[in-house]
Amino acid sequence: VTYNLEEGQVPETNMPVRFYIKPNRRDGSASILVAENLDYETTRFFTLRVRVQNVAAVPLASFTTVYVNIT
């Protein structure tokens, strides 16, 4: 499977990129990591949309939303 963070249009949706996905090949999972420091004063929450897709002749995809609150 492949994992992708969908691009957003506003800072609260990872635009510019502040988060990225690192796949774990051993067990097929993935981790969402922070690409740069986050500032509560600038953005207090993020709504990330993750797309998971298999690699097949007929690919199947699924989406989920991850909410990140900065405290």
Secondary structure as UniProt FT lines:
FT   STRAND          2..5
FT   HELIX           11..13
FT   STRAND          19..24
FT   TURN            25..28
FT   STRAND          29..34
FT   TURN            40..42
FT   STRAND          45..53
FT   STRAND          61..69
//
